[in-house]
Amino acid sequence: MNKQQLATKIWESANQMRSKIEANEYKDYILGFIFYKYLSDKLVRFAKREGFSDAELRTLSEEDAETVDHIKGNIGYFIAYQHLFSTWIEQKGDFDVSHVRDALSAFSRLIHPNHKRLFEVIFKTLETGLSKL
């Protein structure tokens, strides 16, 4: 996703949410999504530097403990392919708020112990506000 596509998505989201939430809440949610996208993209860049092919990226899951530990040990967290921001974009009409809820829950569970203080509550506002989206 390039900057123009991201901007378009943000504006589309803004128009849909205006009637549901307050402006200050909206800002917190959008910033949460932008940061989640950043972390997702960072994981993909790391995996590609480590030699993962696109096909191998699609197999990233919590079940592969060795890969999970390797990625967590290097970047501080793990996000399975199904929970990557780019995967959400690919889902288009099949995307649901429950995907975000599941992804944030998994993210919290898959933080490396040395990075708990950094990442532990980073998405708390987004998590607690999902019912409004």
Sequence and secondary structure as in RCSB ss.txt:
>XXXX:A:sequence
MNKQQLATKIWESANQMRSKIEANEYKDYILGFIFYKYLSDKLVRFAKREGFSDAELRTLSEEDAETVDHIKGNI
GYFIAYQHLFSTWIEQKGDFDVSHVRDALSAFSRLIHPNHKRLFEVIFKTLETGLSKL
>XXXX:A:secstr
  HHHHHHHHHHHHHHHTTTS HHHHHHHHHHHHHHHHHHHHHHHHHHHTT  HHHHTT  TT HHHHHHHHHHH
SB   GGGSHHHHHHHGGG  HHHHHHHHHHHHHTB GGGHHHHTTTTHHHHHHGGG 
